[in-house]
């Protein structure tokens, strides 16, 4: 490993140090060279400075990194305290180092690309201690802490003795009457017995018709008759003129204009809509206070109405941005209940209208948003209707007068869920979807699950394509009865012959996209050596080539006369119906034999799109 060393470490003094404005930086420069003595010129190096307290191996109080570049002479320059802290030291900043409380040591490491190299640890001698001027350590060569001060003490300098002294707390505060201040502690020197200040009893004395208050110093009695004693109303306004109670009184004296309490009772209190005032009435008369006296201009009172025609009203907010804005942390933001109104018209909990005759934007009667939540559902609008004797509408909507269209309901995003029946054109739907009228569908509609369907092809649909019977007396023939095969009323059979080739076909019409799963045929076969086949085939639109999808062959003998046999083929190839590119048919064929026939043809298929 190549090692790099510093040829010299040169410390320089602080620059620009002034009282109270020390820069908390130490100038540092050095020359870097390798183990052979060659200068490391124009090269990037990382220098790490660590400052230890007390000794070269003491407590690491600060560590920082510098990324530098040497010049043509291997020289680099930086300032300790301006690097990036590594977080390894006990202090959070270089400026937090207390230079005046201990000795400090500088450890230097340099990394020129092959790992950090320790260049040793040296003691700070003088320059950093200029930072100690930031907090005075002594005045007139007397150390500030020479008096043994602790947290909270105040020091004063004694010019006579030339020493620092702790200022006694008594010199800062003057004790008033009833207290003492010693060593910063305030003590009550007056009435130190608090037990005599407690009220130990309070009540009525029915015998003396008085109220009493009892404490440790005695009992104070107030005669109830004094409350109704005649007094003097100095200002003539009918109100009590004084209420006096002090330590020398044996009773409370309450002066009133008369000693008749009956005329003090309030007999009514309410609003007078005619005079727009608040009226207070007792036996002495009525006092009307105009409500306008309480108005500060925000509200206008007119009869039983109170209104504001300007500004916004905020409930739960001091900065409403709308004519009425309500904000609350509650289960319900607003509650309105309309009940007990007797009328043949509607009862409406909330009614609103929006008009914008001169505007080009949308008019929205109301918006309801349910946002967020950590549990449960969000419901933008909930409508519940129950009871009554008529029809209940959870939500009733109608739209009219729109030049571009009217939508009683418009759902821009999301699904629509209806638990019961949906009626279109009817108020009494009898199914999940009940439509009275025409339905127009633009697109496919599909089944939720795969549906199985069947198509039977009548025997009479078979058309002879190749039949030697036309001249030779053998081939396919149609009939409505076969002896001995019960319940079968129509059939196509092969009448016999040798070396003949008979073919009959019938078209098959299945919905596009259907998947064929089985081909079945009901046979009778009385010939052990000859069979008749039934196949499902398709013909390509592009090439006019036919392709066999499934085939069923009869199998019988001369003794198979007891009834029909069902043959089937479920191994369908190219099973998906593609009406765009293919046409489909069934084909019955035989090349020889006699007494072989077919009475039933059935195709099984599945669909997902409605057919």
C-alpha positions in Angstrom: 0.0 0.0 0.0 1.4 3.4 -0.9 1.5 5.7 2.1 1.4 9.5 2.1 2.8 11.8 4.7 2.8 15.5 5.5 6.2 17.1 5.2 5.3 20.0 7.4 2.3 21.2 9.5 2.2 25.0 9.7 -0.2 26.8 12.0 -1.1 30.4 11.4 -2.8 32.9 13.8 -6.4 33.9 13.7 -7.3 36.6 11.2 -9.6 39.4 12.0 -10.0 38.5 15.7 -11.9 41.2 17.6 -13.7 41.3 20.9 -17.0 39.5 20.8 -16.5 38.6 17.1 -13.9 35.8 17.1 -14.3 33.8 13.9 -14.0 30.4 15.6 -11.6 29.2 12.9 -8.0 28.1 12.9 -5.8 28.5 9.8 -4.0 25.4 8.7 -1.7 24.6 5.8 0.6 21.7 5.0 2.6 20.0 2.2 1.8 16.4 1.2 4.3 13.9 -0.2 4.5 10.1 -0.5 6.8 7.6 1.2 9.6 8.2 -1.3 9.5 12.0 -0.7 7.8 12.8 -3.9 5.3 15.7 -3.7 1.6 14.8 -4.2 0.8 17.6 -6.6 -2.6 18.6 -8.0 -4.3 15.7 -6.2 -7.5 15.4 -4.2 -7.1 14.5 -0.5 -9.4 14.2 2.5 -8.2 15.6 5.8 -9.8 14.7 9.1 -9.2 16.8 12.2 -10.1 15.5 15.7 -9.9 17.6 18.9 -9.4 15.8 22.2 -9.8 17.3 25.7 -7.4 16.8 28.6 -4.8 14.6 26.8 -3.9 13.2 23.4 -6.1 10.2 24.2 -8.8 12.1 26.2 -12.4 12.8 25.2 -13.0 13.4 21.5 -15.1 16.6 21.6 -15.1 17.5 17.9 -14.2 15.8 14.6 -14.6 17.2 11.0 -13.7 16.3 7.4 -12.2 18.5 4.7 -12.1 17.6 1.0 -9.2 19.5 -0.5 -6.8 19.6 -3.6 -3.0 20.2 -3.5 -1.4 22.7 -5.8 1.7 22.4 -8.0 3.9 22.3 -5.0 1.9 19.7 -3.0 0.6 22.5 -0.7 -3.0 22.6 0.6 -4.7 25.1 2.9 -7.9 25.0 5.0 -9.4 26.3 8.2 -10.2 24.1 11.2 -13.8 24.7 12.2 -15.0 25.1 8.6 -15.2 21.4 7.8 -18.2 19.0 7.8 -18.8 17.5 11.3 -18.7 13.7 11.4 -20.9 13.5 14.5 -18.3 11.5 16.3 -17.5 14.2 18.9 -19.3 14.9 22.2 -20.1 18.5 21.0 -22.5 19.6 18.3 -20.3 22.5 17.0 -16.7 23.6 16.9 -17.7 26.9 18.4 -19.0 25.0 21.5 -15.4 24.1 22.6 -14.6 25.7 26.0 -10.9 26.7 25.3 -10.5 28.3 28.7 -11.5 25.3 30.9 -8.9 22.6 29.8 -6.1 21.8 27.5 -6.8 20.5 24.0 -5.0 18.3 21.4 -5.3 18.1 17.6 -5.2 14.7 15.8 -4.7 14.9 12.0 -5.5 12.1 9.4 -5.0 12.3 5.6 -6.5 10.1 2.9 -5.0 10.5 -0.6 -7.0 7.5 -2.0 -5.5 4.5 -0.2 -7.1 4.9 3.2 -6.6 7.4 6.1 -3.1 7.8 7.5 -2.6 9.0 11.1 -0.1 11.9 11.2 -0.1 12.1 15.0 -1.6 14.2 17.7 -0.2 17.6 19.0 -1.3 20.0 21.7 -2.8 23.4 20.9 -0.3 25.9 22.4 -1.7 29.4 22.0 -3.6 30.4 18.9 -7.0 28.7 19.6 -7.1 30.2 23.1 -7.8 33.6 21.5 -11.3 32.1 21.2 -11.6 32.3 25.0 -11.9 36.1 24.6 -15.5 35.4 23.6 -16.3 34.9 27.3 -14.2 36.8 29.9 -12.2 34.5 32.3 -10.8 37.2 34.5 -10.8 40.9 35.2 -7.7 42.7 36.7 -6.1 39.2 36.9 -8.8 38.1 39.3 -10.5 34.9 38.1 -14.3 35.3 37.8 -14.9 32.0 39.6 -12.4 32.7 42.4 -15.3 33.3 44.9 -16.7 29.8 44.4 -19.9 30.9 42.7 -22.6 28.4 41.8 -25.6 28.6 39.4 -27.8 31.5 40.4 -25.2 33.5 42.3 -24.6 37.2 41.4 -20.9 38.3 41.6 -19.7 41.8 42.3 -16.1 43.1 42.2 -14.8 44.7 45.4 -12.5 47.5 44.4 -11.1 47.8 47.9 -10.0 44.1 48.3 -9.5 43.7 44.5 -11.5 40.4 44.6 -14.8 39.0 43.4 -17.6 38.5 46.0 -21.0 36.8 46.0 -23.8 39.3 46.3 -26.1 38.3 49.2 -29.7 38.0 48.3 -30.7 40.4 51.0 -29.0 43.2 49.0 -31.5 42.7 46.2 -34.8 42.7 48.0 -36.3 44.8 50.9 -38.5 42.9 53.2 -41.8 44.6 54.0 -44.1 44.2 57.0 -44.9 40.7 58.0 -42.1 39.0 56.0 -38.4 38.2 56.3 -35.8 37.6 53.5 -32.8 35.5 54.6 -30.5 33.8 52.1 -33.0 34.3 49.4 -35.8 32.6 51.4 -39.0 34.6 52.1 -40.7 33.8 55.5 -44.0 35.0 56.9 -43.4 36.7 60.3 -47.0 38.1 60.8 -50.0 35.9 61.4 -48.6 32.4 61.0 -51.8 30.7 62.2 -53.9 30.0 59.2 -56.5 27.8 61.0 -58.4 30.8 62.3 -59.1 31.9 58.8 -61.3 28.9 57.9 -65.1 29.3 57.9 -66.3 26.5 60.2 -70.0 27.2 60.1 -72.7 28.9 58.1 -76.4 28.8 58.4 -79.8 30.2 59.5 -81.0 30.8 63.0 -84.8 30.4 63.0 -85.1 31.6 66.6 -83.3 34.9 66.0 -84.3 35.2 62.4 -80.7 35.7 61.3 -77.8 34.4 59.2 -74.5 33.5 61.0 -70.9 32.9 59.8 -68.6 31.0 62.2 -64.7 30.9 62.2 -62.0 30.4 64.8 -62.2 34.0 65.9 -65.9 33.9 66.6 -69.4 34.1 65.1 -70.8 36.9 62.9 -74.6 37.3 63.0 -76.6 39.1 60.3 -80.2 39.9 61.2 -82.6 39.3 58.3 -84.7 42.2 59.4 -81.8 44.5 58.6 -82.1 43.5 54.9 -85.6 45.0 54.7 -84.9 48.1 56.9 -85.7 51.4 55.4 -82.9 53.1 53.7 -82.0 56.2 51.8 -81.9 56.3 48.0 -79.3 59.0 47.4 -79.7 59.3 43.6 -83.4 58.5 43.4 -83.1 55.7 40.9 -84.8 53.1 43.1 -81.7 50.9 43.4 -79.9 50.0 46.7 -77.4 52.7 47.7 -74.8 50.5 49.5 -73.8 47.1 50.8 -71.3 47.2 53.6 -69.4 44.4 55.3 -66.1 44.6 57.2 -64.5 43.1 60.3 -66.1 45.6 62.8 -69.7 45.1 61.6 -72.0 42.9 63.5 -74.5 42.9 60.7 -74.9 43.6 57.0 -77.0 46.7 56.2 -78.8 46.7 52.8 -80.6 49.9 51.9 -83.5 49.8 49.5 -86.2 52.3 48.5 -88.8 50.2 50.4 -89.1 47.2 52.7 -91.7 45.5 50.6 -90.1 42.5 48.7 -93.3 41.7 46.8 -92.7 44.4 44.2 -89.2 43.0 43.4 -90.5 39.8 41.7 -90.3 39.6 37.9 -93.7 38.6 36.5 -92.8 38.6 32.8 -89.9 38.7 30.4 -90.1 38.7 26.6 -89.8 40.4 23.2 -92.2 43.1 22.0 -92.3 42.7 18.2 -94.2 46.0 17.8 -91.6 48.1 19.6 -88.7 45.8 18.7 -87.7 45.8 22.3 -86.9 43.5 25.3 -89.5 44.0 28.1 -89.0 43.2 31.8 -92.1 43.5 34.0 -92.5 43.4 37.8 -95.2 44.7 40.2 -93.6 48.1 40.0 -94.1 48.4 36.3 -92.4 47.5 33.0 -88.9 48.3 31.6 -88.5 48.2 27.8 -85.0 48.0 26.4 -84.8 48.7 22.7 -82.9 45.9 20.9 -81.2 48.5 18.7 -79.2 49.3 21.8 -77.4 46.0 21.5 -76.8 46.2 17.7 -73.2 46.7 16.5 -74.3 46.9 12.9 -73.6 43.2 12.0 -77.2 42.2 12.3 -80.5 44.0 11.5 -83.5 43.3 13.7 -86.9 43.8 12.0 -89.9 42.6 14.0 -89.3 38.9 14.5 -86.7 38.7 11.8 -82.9 39.0 12.2 -80.8 39.3 9.0 -77.4 40.2 7.6 -77.2 41.3 3.9 -73.4 41.5 3.6 -70.3 39.6 4.6 -69.9 35.9 5.5 -71.0 34.0 8.6 -68.6 31.5 10.1 -69.6 28.8 12.7 -66.5 27.1 14.0 -64.2 29.2 11.8 -63.0 32.8 12.1 -62.3 33.1 8.3 -65.5 32.1 6.5 -65.1 32.1 2.7 -68.8 31.6 2.0 -72.1 33.4 3.0 -72.5 30.6 5.6 -69.6 28.3 6.4 -69.7 25.7 9.2 -66.7 23.7 10.4 -66.8 21.3 13.3 -65.3 18.1 14.7 -68.5 16.3 15.4 -70.7 13.5 14.3 -73.1 15.8 12.5 -72.2 19.2 11.0 -75.8 20.4 11.0 -79.2 18.9 12.0 -82.5 20.1 10.7 -85.9 18.6 11.8 -89.3 19.6 10.4 -92.1 18.0 12.4 -95.8 18.6 13.3 -96.6 21.0 10.4 -100.2 20.4 9.3 -100.4 21.1 5.6 -101.5 19.4 2.4 -98.3 20.6 0.7 -94.8 19.3 1.0 -92.7 19.4 4.2 -89.1 20.0 3.2 -86.1 19.7 5.5 -83.7 21.6 3.3 -84.7 23.6 0.2 -82.3 25.4 -2.2 -82.2 26.9 -5.6 -79.3 28.1 -7.8 -79.8 30.5 -10.7 -77.1 31.8 -13.0 -78.9 33.4 -15.8 -76.0 35.5 -17.0 -73.2 33.0 -16.4 -71.7 30.3 -18.6 -70.8 27.8 -15.8 -72.8 25.0 -14.3 -75.6 25.5 -11.7 -75.3 22.9 -8.9 -78.1 22.9 -6.4 -76.0 21.0 -3.8 -72.8 19.1 -3.5 -72.1 16.5 -0.9 -68.6 15.0 -0.4 -67.5 12.2 2.0 -63.7 12.1 2.0 -61.2 10.0 3.8 -61.9 8.1 7.0 -60.0 5.2 8.5 -62.9 2.8 8.9 -66.4 2.3 7.6 -67.9 3.6 4.3 -68.0 7.0 2.6 -71.5 8.0 1.5 -71.7 11.2 -0.5 -75.5 11.4 -0.3 -77.9 9.2 1.8 -81.6 9.3 1.3 -84.0 7.3 3.6 -87.7 7.3 3.3 -90.0 5.2 5.6 -93.5 5.2 7.0 -96.4 7.2 5.6 -99.3 6.0 3.5 -98.1 7.0 0.0 -95.0 6.1 -2.0 -91.6 6.6 -0.4 -88.8 8.0 -2.4 -85.3 7.7 -0.9 -84.1 10.2 -3.6 -86.5 11.9 -6.0 -85.0 13.7 -9.0 -86.4 15.3 -12.2 -84.9 17.4 -14.9 -86.5 19.6 -17.6 -85.8 22.6 -19.7 -82.3 21.7 -20.8 -81.4 22.7 -24.4 -78.7 20.0 -24.6 -80.4 17.3 -22.6 -82.0 16.5 -19.3 -80.7 14.0 -16.8 -82.7 13.2 -13.7 -79.6 11.2 -12.6 -76.1 11.4 -13.9 -73.4 9.1 -12.5 -69.9 10.1 -13.7 -67.8 7.5 -12.1 -68.2 4.3 -10.1 -70.8 1.5 -10.1 -74.5 1.7 -9.3 -75.8 -0.9 -6.8 -79.5 -1.7 -6.4 -80.4 -4.4 -3.9 -84.0 -4.8 -5.0 -85.7 -4.2 -8.4 -85.1 -1.5 -11.0 -88.0 -0.4 -13.0 -87.8 1.6 -16.2 -91.1 2.8 -17.5 -92.8 1.2 -14.5 -93.2 2.0 -10.8 -93.9 -1.7 -9.9 -90.9 -3.7 -11.2 -91.3 -7.4 -10.8 -87.7 -8.4 -11.6 -84.2 -7.2 -11.0 -84.6 -5.2 -14.2 -88.1 -4.6 -15.5 -88.4 -2.5 -18.6 -91.7 -1.4 -20.2 -90.9 -0.1 -23.7 -88.1 -0.5 -26.2 -84.5 -1.2 -25.2 -81.6 0.0 -27.3 -78.2 -1.5 -26.6 -75.0 -0.3 -28.1 -72.5 -3.1 -27.4 -72.6 -6.6 -26.0 -74.3 -7.8 -22.9 -73.0 -10.9 -21.2 -74.0 -13.4 -18.6 -72.3 -13.4 -15.3 -71.8 -17.1 -15.5 -71.4 -19.5 -18.5 -74.7 -20.7 -19.8 -75.2 -24.1 -21.5 -77.4 -24.3 -24.6 -78.7 -27.0 -27.0 -79.6 -27.0 -30.6 -81.5 -29.9 -32.2 -81.4 -30.4 -36.0 -84.6 -32.0 -37.4 -84.0 -35.0 -39.7 -86.1 -33.3 -42.4 -83.3 -30.6 -42.6 -80.9 -33.1 -44.1 -80.4 -32.6 -47.8 -79.1 -35.3 -50.1 -75.8 -34.2 -51.7 -74.8 -37.6 -53.1 -77.3 -40.4 -53.2 -77.0 -43.5 -55.5 -80.6 -44.4 -54.6 -81.8 -42.1 -57.3 -81.2 -44.7 -59.9 -79.9 -47.8 -58.2 -82.4 -48.6 -55.5 -80.0 -48.1 -52.6 -78.8 -45.1 -50.6 -80.4 -42.7 -48.1 -84.1 -42.5 -47.7 -86.4 -40.6 -45.4 -89.4 -42.0 -43.6 -91.7 -41.3 -40.7 -91.7 -44.7 -39.2 -89.3 -47.6 -38.4 -90.8 -50.8 -37.1 -89.7 -51.9 -33.7 -88.0 -48.5 -32.6 -90.6 -47.0 -30.3 -91.2 -43.3 -30.0 -89.1 -42.3 -33.0 -91.3 -40.7 -35.7 -88.7 -39.6 -38.3 -85.4 -41.0 -39.5 -83.0 -41.1 -42.4 -81.6 -44.5 -43.2 -79.3 -46.3 -45.6 -81.2 -48.8 -47.7 -78.2 -51.0 -48.6 -76.1 -51.7 -51.6 -72.5 -52.4 -52.2 -69.8 -49.9 -53.1 -72.2 -46.9 -52.9 -71.4 -43.5 -51.4 -74.3 -41.6 -49.9 -74.1 -38.1 -48.2 -76.7 -35.8 -46.6 -76.1 -32.4 -44.9 -77.9 -29.8 -42.9 -76.8 -26.2 -42.0 -76.0 -25.4 -38.4 -76.6 -21.9 -37.0 -74.9 -21.2 -33.6 -74.3 -17.8 -32.0 -70.9 -16.2 -32.7 -68.5 -16.9 -29.9 -70.3 -20.0 -28.7 -68.2 -23.0 -27.7 -69.3 -26.4 -28.9 -68.9 -29.1 -26.2 -70.7 -32.2 -27.6 -72.2 -33.8 -30.7 -74.9 -36.4 -30.2 -76.9 -38.7 -32.4 -79.6 -41.4 -31.9 -78.8 -44.4 -34.1 -80.2 -47.7 -35.2 -77.7 -50.1 -36.9 -78.8 -53.6 -38.0 -75.7 -54.2 -40.0 -72.7 -55.7 -38.2 -70.3 -55.0 -41.1 -71.3 -51.4 -42.1 -71.6 -48.1 -40.2 -73.1 -44.7 -40.7 -71.2 -41.5 -39.5 -72.4 -38.1 -38.4 -69.9 -35.3 -38.3 -69.9 -31.5 -37.4 -67.9 -29.6 -40.0 -67.0 -26.0 -40.9 -66.1 -24.4 -44.3 -63.6 -21.6 -44.5 -64.8 -18.4 -46.2 -61.3 -17.7 -47.6 -60.3 -21.1 -48.9 -63.7 -23.0 -49.2 -62.0 -25.9 -47.5 -64.0 -28.0 -45.0 -62.7 -29.0 -41.6 -64.1 -31.8 -39.4 -64.8 -30.6 -35.8 -66.5 -33.8 -34.3 -67.7 -37.2 -35.6 -70.0 -39.9 -34.3 -70.0 -43.4 -35.9 -72.8 -46.0 -35.5 -71.9 -49.5 -34.3 -74.4 -52.3 -34.5 -75.2 -55.8 -35.6 -78.0 -57.7 -37.2 -79.5 -58.3 -33.7 -79.6 -54.7 -32.6 -83.3 -54.2 -33.1 -84.5 -53.3 -29.6 -84.2 -49.5 -29.8 -82.1 -46.5 -30.5 -78.5 -46.1 -29.4 -77.0 -42.7 -28.4 -73.5 -41.9 -29.7 -71.6 -38.8 -28.8 -68.2 -37.0 -29.3 -67.1 -34.4 -26.8 -63.5 -34.1 -28.1 -64.3 -31.0 -30.2 -61.6 -29.3 -32.3 -61.8 -25.6 -33.2 -64.8 -25.5 -30.8 -65.3 -21.7 -30.8 -67.9 -20.5 -33.3 -66.5 -17.9 -35.7 -69.3 -16.9 -38.0 -67.2 -14.2 -39.7 -64.8 -16.7 -41.2 -66.7 -20.0 -41.3 -70.1 -21.6 -42.0 -71.1 -24.8 -40.2 -73.1 -27.9 -41.1 -73.6 -31.6 -40.0 -73.0 -34.4 -42.5 -74.4 -38.0 -42.5 -72.5 -40.4 -44.7 -72.2 -44.1 -45.5 -70.4 -46.1 -48.2 -72.1 -49.5 -47.9 -74.4 -51.6 -45.7 -78.1 -51.8 -45.1 -80.6 -51.0 -42.4 -78.5 -48.2 -40.8 -80.3 -45.0 -39.8 -80.4 -41.8 -37.6 -83.4 -40.2 -35.9 -82.1 -37.4 -33.7 -79.2 -34.9 -33.9 -78.2 -32.6 -31.0 -75.4 -30.1 -30.5 -74.4 -28.9 -27.0 -72.6 -25.5 -26.6 -71.9 -22.8 -24.0 -72.2 -19.0 -24.2 -71.2 -16.0 -22.2 -72.8 -13.3 -24.4 -76.5 -13.2 -24.4 -77.9 -15.0 -27.5 
